[in-house]
């Protein structure tokens, strides 16, 4: 009998990450999650059908050294890393480039681009051994423009560029990298920001998670370097 596939989901305690973790566990996988908030970690554990298929440890995955330590510990627990979902990220948009605080630029680069870089770099040796694959998360704003949210849009454009580079560098080595490109995700925070506005275009995290699950599965074997829109 083949062992259950092993996955790492950075940002697994967030709104989209929780849906991805649940989909992987429900599909028979075992999942390792780095987290920063013990409260969010416990909420994640309570949300999955089999908590025994879930392992986590506190880690700041924007730090390459911390990401590497976590990935190596996760690989030891999982047995092998078959897939990575680099979901960690956040949104901020305080206004025009000159009006937004300098700290917002630095925070978006760290939270969105540095985390993707660090976890992909840390995961790659393990993915090479398993001939696994990875999925990153960009944003529609990276392609359509992000007026009022320059730091966010540029950081997500960086994720797209990083994914394409990794796909080219590793295709011949048997490791695939793809990127999903969501519009606005149906989360409590996004609904609150819209007030009484039309929410019909919001995409449920569970629907996006199914796309991630497909991209991490052998069924998507011919696909690498793709930007996959997931927009309502």
C-alpha atoms as an extended CHARMM CRD file, in Angstrom:
* protein
*
       232  EXT
         1         1  UNK       CA              0.0000000000        0.0000000000        0.0000000000  PROA      1               0.0000000000
         2         2  UNK       CA              1.3470000000        3.4230000000       -0.9450000000  PROA      2               0.0000000000
         3         3  UNK       CA              1.7990000000        5.8500000000        1.9690000000  PROA      3               0.0000000000
         4         4  UNK       CA             -0.5270000000        8.8280000000        2.1680000000  PROA      4               0.0000000000
         5         5  UNK       CA              0.8500000000       11.7370000000        0.1540000000  PROA      5               0.0000000000
         6         6  UNK       CA              2.4840000000       14.5030000000        2.1740000000  PROA      6               0.0000000000
         7         7  UNK       CA              1.9030000000       18.2190000000        1.6620000000  PROA      7               0.0000000000
         8         8  UNK       CA              3.0580000000       21.4960000000        3.1680000000  PROA      8               0.0000000000
         9         9  UNK       CA              0.6510000000       24.4400000000        3.1980000000  PROA      9               0.0000000000
        10        10  UNK       CA              2.1220000000       27.7770000000        4.2040000000  PROA      10              0.0000000000
        11        11  UNK       CA             -0.6230000000       30.1340000000        5.3260000000  PROA      11              0.0000000000
        12        12  UNK       CA             -2.6760000000       27.0620000000        6.1660000000  PROA      12              0.0000000000
        13        13  UNK       CA             -4.3320000000       28.7570000000        9.1320000000  PROA      13              0.0000000000
        14        14  UNK       CA             -5.7660000000       31.5690000000        6.9810000000  PROA      14              0.0000000000
        15        15  UNK       CA             -9.1130000000       31.6870000000        5.2020000000  PROA      15              0.0000000000
        16        16  UNK       CA             -7.9370000000       30.1900000000        1.9020000000  PROA      16              0.0000000000
        17        17  UNK       CA             -5.2890000000       28.0400000000        3.5670000000  PROA      17              0.0000000000
        18        18  UNK       CA             -7.8390000000       26.3290000000        5.8230000000  PROA      18              0.0000000000
        19        19  UNK       CA             -9.8980000000       25.3380000000        2.7910000000  PROA      19              0.0000000000
        20        20  UNK       CA             -6.7910000000       23.9580000000        1.0530000000  PROA      20              0.0000000000
        21        21  UNK       CA             -5.7550000000       21.9770000000        4.1480000000  PROA      21              0.0000000000
        22        22  UNK       CA             -9.2580000000       20.5110000000        4.5340000000  PROA      22              0.0000000000
        23        23  UNK       CA             -9.3680000000       19.5130000000        0.8520000000  PROA      23              0.0000000000
        24        24  UNK       CA             -5.9980000000       17.7750000000        1.0960000000  PROA      24              0.0000000000
        25        25  UNK       CA             -6.9160000000       15.9080000000        4.2860000000  PROA      25              0.0000000000
        26        26  UNK       CA            -10.3090000000       14.9170000000        2.8980000000  PROA      26              0.0000000000
        27        27  UNK       CA             -8.4720000000       13.6240000000       -0.1790000000  PROA      27              0.0000000000
        28        28  UNK       CA             -6.4040000000       11.2890000000        1.9870000000  PROA      28              0.0000000000
        29        29  UNK       CA             -3.3020000000       13.4290000000        2.3780000000  PROA      29              0.0000000000
        30        30  UNK       CA             -1.2230000000       14.3380000000        5.4100000000  PROA      30              0.0000000000
        31        31  UNK       CA             -0.4700000000       18.0300000000        5.8290000000  PROA      31              0.0000000000
        32        32  UNK       CA              2.1570000000       20.0990000000        7.6440000000  PROA      32              0.0000000000
        33        33  UNK       CA              1.3870000000       23.7390000000        8.4150000000  PROA      33              0.0000000000
        34        34  UNK       CA              3.6350000000       26.5170000000        9.7490000000  PROA      34              0.0000000000
        35        35  UNK       CA              1.7420000000       28.9750000000       11.9090000000  PROA      35              0.0000000000
        36        36  UNK       CA              2.2590000000       32.1680000000       13.8910000000  PROA      36              0.0000000000
        37        37  UNK       CA             -0.9010000000       32.2090000000       16.0060000000  PROA      37              0.0000000000
        38        38  UNK       CA             -1.6040000000       29.2450000000       18.3270000000  PROA      38              0.0000000000
        39        39  UNK       CA             -5.2700000000       30.2600000000       18.3400000000  PROA      39              0.0000000000
        40        40  UNK       CA             -5.4750000000       30.0330000000       14.5460000000  PROA      40              0.0000000000
        41        41  UNK       CA             -3.6640000000       26.6830000000       14.6530000000  PROA      41              0.0000000000
        42        42  UNK       CA             -6.1720000000       25.2370000000       17.1040000000  PROA      42              0.0000000000
        43        43  UNK       CA             -9.0370000000       26.5310000000       14.9640000000  PROA      43              0.0000000000
        44        44  UNK       CA             -7.5040000000       24.8040000000       11.9550000000  PROA      44              0.0000000000
        45        45  UNK       CA             -7.1330000000       21.5280000000       13.8310000000  PROA      45              0.0000000000
        46        46  UNK       CA            -10.7820000000       21.7020000000       14.8800000000  PROA      46              0.0000000000
        47        47  UNK       CA            -11.8750000000       22.2240000000       11.2610000000  PROA      47              0.0000000000
        48        48  UNK       CA            -10.3010000000       19.1350000000        9.6650000000  PROA      48              0.0000000000
        49        49  UNK       CA            -11.9850000000       15.7170000000        9.6450000000  PROA      49              0.0000000000
        50        50  UNK       CA             -8.8280000000       13.9170000000       10.8200000000  PROA      50              0.0000000000
        51        51  UNK       CA             -6.5650000000       15.9790000000       13.1190000000  PROA      51              0.0000000000
        52        52  UNK       CA             -4.1310000000       13.0670000000       13.1370000000  PROA      52              0.0000000000
        53        53  UNK       CA             -3.3610000000       13.8580000000        9.4910000000  PROA      53              0.0000000000
        54        54  UNK       CA             -2.2300000000       17.3500000000       10.4650000000  PROA      54              0.0000000000
        55        55  UNK       CA              1.0450000000       18.5450000000       11.9830000000  PROA      55              0.0000000000
        56        56  UNK       CA              2.1830000000       22.0840000000       12.6670000000  PROA      56              0.0000000000
        57        57  UNK       CA              4.8970000000       24.1600000000       14.2640000000  PROA      57              0.0000000000
        58        58  UNK       CA              5.3630000000       27.8880000000       14.8360000000  PROA      58              0.0000000000
        59        59  UNK       CA              7.5210000000       29.4720000000       12.1270000000  PROA      59              0.0000000000
        60        60  UNK       CA              8.0200000000       32.8070000000       10.3880000000  PROA      60              0.0000000000
        61        61  UNK       CA              8.2680000000       31.5410000000        6.8310000000  PROA      61              0.0000000000
        62        62  UNK       CA              9.3200000000       34.9410000000        5.4850000000  PROA      62              0.0000000000
        63        63  UNK       CA             12.7000000000       34.0880000000        7.0490000000  PROA      63              0.0000000000
        64        64  UNK       CA             14.5540000000       31.6260000000        4.7770000000  PROA      64              0.0000000000
        65        65  UNK       CA             16.3520000000       29.9710000000        7.6950000000  PROA      65              0.0000000000
        66        66  UNK       CA             13.1200000000       29.4940000000        9.6510000000  PROA      66              0.0000000000
        67        67  UNK       CA             11.3700000000       28.2220000000        6.5250000000  PROA      67              0.0000000000
        68        68  UNK       CA             14.1450000000       25.6830000000        5.9490000000  PROA      68              0.0000000000
        69        69  UNK       CA             14.0140000000       24.4260000000        9.5380000000  PROA      69              0.0000000000
        70        70  UNK       CA             10.2660000000       24.0330000000        9.3300000000  PROA      70              0.0000000000
        71        71  UNK       CA             10.3960000000       22.2770000000        5.9450000000  PROA      71              0.0000000000
        72        72  UNK       CA             13.0000000000       19.7810000000        7.1260000000  PROA      72              0.0000000000
        73        73  UNK       CA             10.9740000000       18.9930000000       10.2670000000  PROA      73              0.0000000000
        74        74  UNK       CA              7.8100000000       18.7040000000        8.1820000000  PROA      74              0.0000000000
        75        75  UNK       CA              9.5170000000       16.3120000000        5.7520000000  PROA      75              0.0000000000
        76        76  UNK       CA             10.6350000000       14.1540000000        8.6650000000  PROA      76              0.0000000000
        77        77  UNK       CA              7.0580000000       13.9480000000        9.9690000000  PROA      77              0.0000000000
        78        78  UNK       CA              5.4710000000       13.4370000000        6.5510000000  PROA      78              0.0000000000
        79        79  UNK       CA              8.0690000000       10.9810000000        5.3210000000  PROA      79              0.0000000000
        80        80  UNK       CA              8.2160000000       12.8420000000        2.0060000000  PROA      80              0.0000000000
        81        81  UNK       CA              6.9570000000       16.1240000000        0.5910000000  PROA      81              0.0000000000
        82        82  UNK       CA              4.8190000000       15.4710000000       -2.4690000000  PROA      82              0.0000000000
        83        83  UNK       CA              3.4490000000       18.9680000000       -2.8040000000  PROA      83              0.0000000000
        84        84  UNK       CA              3.6550000000       22.5380000000       -1.5520000000  PROA      84              0.0000000000
        85        85  UNK       CA              0.8340000000       25.0640000000       -1.4830000000  PROA      85              0.0000000000
        86        86  UNK       CA              2.4490000000       28.4520000000       -0.8640000000  PROA      86              0.0000000000
        87        87  UNK       CA             -0.6950000000       30.2350000000        0.2950000000  PROA      87              0.0000000000
        88        88  UNK       CA              0.7440000000       32.6070000000        2.9270000000  PROA      88              0.0000000000
        89        89  UNK       CA             -0.0500000000       36.2300000000        2.1770000000  PROA      89              0.0000000000
        90        90  UNK       CA             -2.0740000000       39.3070000000        3.0540000000  PROA      90              0.0000000000
        91        91  UNK       CA             -3.6600000000       42.3720000000        1.4760000000  PROA      91              0.0000000000
        92        92  UNK       CA             -3.1080000000       46.0380000000        2.1900000000  PROA      92              0.0000000000
        93        93  UNK       CA             -4.0600000000       49.0750000000        0.1430000000  PROA      93              0.0000000000
        94        94  UNK       CA             -3.7510000000       52.4010000000        1.9190000000  PROA      94              0.0000000000
        95        95  UNK       CA             -3.8290000000       54.6800000000       -1.1020000000  PROA      95              0.0000000000
        96        96  UNK       CA             -1.6220000000       55.9400000000       -3.8900000000  PROA      96              0.0000000000
        97        97  UNK       CA              2.0540000000       55.0500000000       -3.9840000000  PROA      97              0.0000000000
        98        98  UNK       CA              3.1680000000       58.3530000000       -2.4800000000  PROA      98              0.0000000000
        99        99  UNK       CA              0.4340000000       58.3840000000        0.1690000000  PROA      99              0.0000000000
       100       100  UNK       CA              0.7690000000       54.8110000000        1.4470000000  PROA      100             0.0000000000
       101       101  UNK       CA              3.1880000000       54.3680000000        4.3590000000  PROA      101             0.0000000000
       102       102  UNK       CA              6.6430000000       53.0250000000        3.5790000000  PROA      102             0.0000000000
       103       103  UNK       CA              6.0300000000       50.2240000000        6.0740000000  PROA      103             0.0000000000
       104       104  UNK       CA              3.1800000000       48.9250000000        3.8980000000  PROA      104             0.0000000000
       105       105  UNK       CA              5.5540000000       48.3160000000        0.9860000000  PROA      105             0.0000000000
       106       106  UNK       CA              7.9610000000       46.4100000000        3.1750000000  PROA      106             0.0000000000
       107       107  UNK       CA              5.1710000000       44.4170000000        4.8230000000  PROA      107             0.0000000000
       108       108  UNK       CA              3.5900000000       43.3420000000        1.5280000000  PROA      108             0.0000000000
       109       109  UNK       CA              6.9320000000       42.2770000000        0.0770000000  PROA      109             0.0000000000
       110       110  UNK       CA              7.6830000000       40.2570000000        3.2000000000  PROA      110             0.0000000000
       111       111  UNK       CA              4.2460000000       38.7150000000        3.6280000000  PROA      111             0.0000000000
       112       112  UNK       CA              3.5670000000       37.8880000000       -0.0190000000  PROA      112             0.0000000000
       113       113  UNK       CA              6.8290000000       37.5970000000       -1.9540000000  PROA      113             0.0000000000
       114       114  UNK       CA              9.4010000000       36.7270000000        0.7100000000  PROA      114             0.0000000000
       115       115  UNK       CA              7.2260000000       33.9160000000        2.0570000000  PROA      115             0.0000000000
       116       116  UNK       CA              6.7520000000       32.4220000000       -1.4220000000  PROA      116             0.0000000000
       117       117  UNK       CA             10.4820000000       32.6310000000       -2.1000000000  PROA      117             0.0000000000
       118       118  UNK       CA             11.4950000000       31.1220000000        1.2410000000  PROA      118             0.0000000000
       119       119  UNK       CA              9.0890000000       28.1880000000        1.2690000000  PROA      119             0.0000000000
       120       120  UNK       CA              9.6660000000       27.3040000000       -2.3970000000  PROA      120             0.0000000000
       121       121  UNK       CA             13.4260000000       27.4080000000       -1.8750000000  PROA      121             0.0000000000
       122       122  UNK       CA             13.1690000000       25.2950000000        1.2810000000  PROA      122             0.0000000000
       123       123  UNK       CA             10.7940000000       22.7850000000       -0.3250000000  PROA      123             0.0000000000
       124       124  UNK       CA             12.7000000000       22.2970000000       -3.5700000000  PROA      124             0.0000000000
       125       125  UNK       CA             15.2270000000       19.6680000000       -2.3830000000  PROA      125             0.0000000000
       126       126  UNK       CA             12.3570000000       17.6140000000       -0.9520000000  PROA      126             0.0000000000
       127       127  UNK       CA             10.2240000000       18.0440000000       -4.0810000000  PROA      127             0.0000000000
       128       128  UNK       CA             13.1430000000       16.9210000000       -6.2390000000  PROA      128             0.0000000000
       129       129  UNK       CA             13.3650000000       13.6990000000       -4.2560000000  PROA      129             0.0000000000
       130       130  UNK       CA              9.6460000000       12.9710000000       -4.6140000000  PROA      130             0.0000000000
       131       131  UNK       CA              9.2400000000       14.5460000000       -8.0830000000  PROA      131             0.0000000000
       132       132  UNK       CA              6.4990000000       16.5990000000       -6.4980000000  PROA      132             0.0000000000
       133       133  UNK       CA              5.0700000000       19.9720000000       -7.3810000000  PROA      133             0.0000000000
       134       134  UNK       CA              4.0950000000       23.3480000000       -5.9740000000  PROA      134             0.0000000000
       135       135  UNK       CA              1.2970000000       25.8830000000       -6.2830000000  PROA      135             0.0000000000
       136       136  UNK       CA              1.7090000000       29.5770000000       -5.4940000000  PROA      136             0.0000000000
       137       137  UNK       CA             -0.9580000000       32.2570000000       -5.0680000000  PROA      137             0.0000000000
       138       138  UNK       CA             -0.8790000000       35.5730000000       -6.9400000000  PROA      138             0.0000000000
       139       139  UNK       CA             -3.7550000000       38.0060000000       -7.5140000000  PROA      139             0.0000000000
       140       140  UNK       CA             -5.8140000000       39.4090000000      -10.3420000000  PROA      140             0.0000000000
       141       141  UNK       CA             -4.5200000000       42.8450000000       -9.3150000000  PROA      141             0.0000000000
       142       142  UNK       CA             -1.0150000000       41.8120000000      -10.3750000000  PROA      142             0.0000000000
       143       143  UNK       CA             -2.2580000000       41.5730000000      -13.9580000000  PROA      143             0.0000000000
       144       144  UNK       CA             -5.0900000000       44.1150000000      -14.0560000000  PROA      144             0.0000000000
       145       145  UNK       CA             -3.3680000000       46.8440000000      -12.0490000000  PROA      145             0.0000000000
       146       146  UNK       CA             -3.7690000000       47.6830000000       -8.4050000000  PROA      146             0.0000000000
       147       147  UNK       CA             -4.3140000000       51.4170000000       -8.0630000000  PROA      147             0.0000000000
       148       148  UNK       CA             -4.3460000000       52.2340000000       -4.3740000000  PROA      148             0.0000000000
       149       149  UNK       CA             -2.5920000000       48.9620000000       -3.5130000000  PROA      149             0.0000000000
       150       150  UNK       CA              0.7500000000       49.2360000000       -5.2890000000  PROA      150             0.0000000000
       151       151  UNK       CA              2.7270000000       47.2370000000       -2.7280000000  PROA      151             0.0000000000
       152       152  UNK       CA              0.2540000000       44.3740000000       -2.8320000000  PROA      152             0.0000000000
       153       153  UNK       CA              0.0300000000       44.3070000000       -6.6460000000  PROA      153             0.0000000000
       154       154  UNK       CA              3.8070000000       44.4430000000       -7.1120000000  PROA      154             0.0000000000
       155       155  UNK       CA              4.4430000000       41.7410000000       -4.5070000000  PROA      155             0.0000000000
       156       156  UNK       CA              1.9580000000       39.4360000000       -6.2300000000  PROA      156             0.0000000000
       157       157  UNK       CA              3.4880000000       40.2220000000       -9.6320000000  PROA      157             0.0000000000
       158       158  UNK       CA              6.7320000000       39.0540000000       -8.0820000000  PROA      158             0.0000000000
       159       159  UNK       CA              5.0670000000       35.7730000000       -7.1280000000  PROA      159             0.0000000000
       160       160  UNK       CA              4.0490000000       35.2730000000      -10.7660000000  PROA      160             0.0000000000
       161       161  UNK       CA              7.5930000000       35.9310000000      -11.9740000000  PROA      161             0.0000000000
       162       162  UNK       CA              9.0450000000       33.6300000000       -9.3110000000  PROA      162             0.0000000000
       163       163  UNK       CA              6.6710000000       30.8250000000      -10.3040000000  PROA      163             0.0000000000
       164       164  UNK       CA              7.5800000000       31.1180000000      -13.9740000000  PROA      164             0.0000000000
       165       165  UNK       CA             11.3010000000       31.0510000000      -13.1770000000  PROA      165             0.0000000000
       166       166  UNK       CA             10.9250000000       27.9820000000      -10.9620000000  PROA      166             0.0000000000
       167       167  UNK       CA              8.8030000000       26.2140000000      -13.5790000000  PROA      167             0.0000000000
       168       168  UNK       CA             11.4860000000       26.7150000000      -16.2310000000  PROA      168             0.0000000000
       169       169  UNK       CA             14.3710000000       25.8250000000      -13.9290000000  PROA      169             0.0000000000
       170       170  UNK       CA             12.7890000000       22.6040000000      -12.7190000000  PROA      170             0.0000000000
       171       171  UNK       CA             10.6820000000       21.1980000000      -15.5510000000  PROA      171             0.0000000000
       172       172  UNK       CA             13.4760000000       18.9390000000      -16.7840000000  PROA      172             0.0000000000
       173       173  UNK       CA             14.0770000000       17.8240000000      -13.1920000000  PROA      173             0.0000000000
       174       174  UNK       CA             10.4990000000       16.5860000000      -12.8220000000  PROA      174             0.0000000000
       175       175  UNK       CA              9.1680000000       19.2710000000      -10.4730000000  PROA      175             0.0000000000
       176       176  UNK       CA              6.2490000000       21.4570000000      -11.5290000000  PROA      176             0.0000000000
       177       177  UNK       CA              5.3280000000       24.9770000000      -10.3810000000  PROA      177             0.0000000000
       178       178  UNK       CA              1.9640000000       26.5820000000      -11.1310000000  PROA      178             0.0000000000
       179       179  UNK       CA              0.2380000000       29.7240000000       -9.8970000000  PROA      179             0.0000000000
       180       180  UNK       CA             -3.4170000000       30.4170000000       -9.1980000000  PROA      180             0.0000000000
       181       181  UNK       CA             -4.6340000000       33.9650000000       -9.7910000000  PROA      181             0.0000000000
       182       182  UNK       CA             -7.7100000000       34.7360000000       -7.6610000000  PROA      182             0.0000000000
       183       183  UNK       CA             -9.9350000000       37.7340000000       -7.8450000000  PROA      183             0.0000000000
       184       184  UNK       CA            -11.7030000000       38.6180000000       -4.6120000000  PROA      184             0.0000000000
       185       185  UNK       CA            -12.1030000000       35.6540000000       -2.2710000000  PROA      185             0.0000000000
       186       186  UNK       CA            -15.2580000000       35.1860000000       -0.2220000000  PROA      186             0.0000000000
       187       187  UNK       CA            -13.9170000000       35.7940000000        3.2800000000  PROA      187             0.0000000000
       188       188  UNK       CA            -15.4940000000       37.5650000000        6.2610000000  PROA      188             0.0000000000
       189       189  UNK       CA            -12.9390000000       40.3860000000        5.9430000000  PROA      189             0.0000000000
       190       190  UNK       CA            -13.7110000000       40.9400000000        2.2580000000  PROA      190             0.0000000000
       191       191  UNK       CA            -17.4670000000       40.8850000000        2.8520000000  PROA      191             0.0000000000
       192       192  UNK       CA            -17.0830000000       43.3970000000        5.6620000000  PROA      192             0.0000000000
       193       193  UNK       CA            -15.0360000000       45.7030000000        3.4360000000  PROA      193             0.0000000000
       194       194  UNK       CA            -17.8060000000       45.6830000000        0.8200000000  PROA      194             0.0000000000
       195       195  UNK       CA            -20.6000000000       46.6450000000        3.1920000000  PROA      195             0.0000000000
       196       196  UNK       CA            -23.9160000000       46.3580000000        1.3600000000  PROA      196             0.0000000000
       197       197  UNK       CA            -22.2700000000       45.9200000000       -2.0400000000  PROA      197             0.0000000000
       198       198  UNK       CA            -22.8540000000       43.0510000000       -4.4670000000  PROA      198             0.0000000000
       199       199  UNK       CA            -20.9610000000       39.9600000000       -3.3060000000  PROA      199             0.0000000000
       200       200  UNK       CA            -22.0040000000       37.6190000000       -6.1210000000  PROA      200             0.0000000000
       201       201  UNK       CA            -18.5390000000       37.8250000000       -7.7220000000  PROA      201             0.0000000000
       202       202  UNK       CA            -16.7260000000       36.6050000000       -4.6140000000  PROA      202             0.0000000000
       203       203  UNK       CA            -15.1620000000       33.1540000000       -5.0200000000  PROA      203             0.0000000000
       204       204  UNK       CA            -15.6010000000       30.6670000000       -2.1450000000  PROA      204             0.0000000000
       205       205  UNK       CA            -12.2840000000       29.4430000000       -0.6960000000  PROA      205             0.0000000000
       206       206  UNK       CA            -13.5170000000       25.8560000000       -1.1060000000  PROA      206             0.0000000000
       207       207  UNK       CA            -13.8580000000       26.3290000000       -4.8780000000  PROA      207             0.0000000000
       208       208  UNK       CA            -10.3040000000       27.6710000000       -5.1150000000  PROA      208             0.0000000000
       209       209  UNK       CA             -9.0450000000       24.8280000000       -2.9170000000  PROA      209             0.0000000000
       210       210  UNK       CA            -10.3890000000       22.3040000000       -5.4210000000  PROA      210             0.0000000000
       211       211  UNK       CA             -8.2840000000       23.9430000000       -8.1420000000  PROA      211             0.0000000000
       212       212  UNK       CA             -5.2070000000       23.7940000000       -5.8930000000  PROA      212             0.0000000000
       213       213  UNK       CA             -5.9390000000       20.1380000000       -5.1720000000  PROA      213             0.0000000000
       214       214  UNK       CA             -6.0780000000       19.4010000000       -8.9050000000  PROA      214             0.0000000000
       215       215  UNK       CA             -2.7960000000       21.2180000000       -9.5710000000  PROA      215             0.0000000000
       216       216  UNK       CA             -1.0950000000       19.2580000000       -6.7770000000  PROA      216             0.0000000000
       217       217  UNK       CA             -2.4320000000       15.9480000000       -8.0940000000  PROA      217             0.0000000000
       218       218  UNK       CA             -1.0010000000       13.6280000000      -10.7830000000  PROA      218             0.0000000000
       219       219  UNK       CA             -4.0250000000       14.5240000000      -12.9210000000  PROA      219             0.0000000000
       220       220  UNK       CA             -2.3670000000       17.8470000000      -13.7520000000  PROA      220             0.0000000000
       221       221  UNK       CA              0.9350000000       16.2200000000      -14.7600000000  PROA      221             0.0000000000
       222       222  UNK       CA              1.2390000000       18.0030000000      -18.1400000000  PROA      222             0.0000000000
       223       223  UNK       CA              0.7890000000       21.4550000000      -16.5640000000  PROA      223             0.0000000000
       224       224  UNK       CA              3.6770000000       23.6290000000      -15.3870000000  PROA      224             0.0000000000
       225       225  UNK       CA              4.3190000000       27.3580000000      -15.4520000000  PROA      225             0.0000000000
       226       226  UNK       CA              0.5900000000       28.0390000000      -15.7530000000  PROA      226             0.0000000000
       227       227  UNK       CA             -1.2740000000       31.0530000000      -14.4170000000  PROA      227             0.0000000000
       228       228  UNK       CA             -4.7050000000       29.7110000000      -13.5470000000  PROA      228             0.0000000000
       229       229  UNK       CA             -7.4370000000       32.3340000000      -13.0630000000  PROA      229             0.0000000000
       230       230  UNK       CA             -9.9260000000       31.5880000000      -10.2760000000  PROA      230             0.0000000000
       231       231  UNK       CA            -12.2750000000       34.5490000000      -10.4780000000  PROA      231             0.0000000000
       232       232  UNK       CA            -16.0270000000       34.8270000000      -10.1070000000  PROA      232             0.0000000000
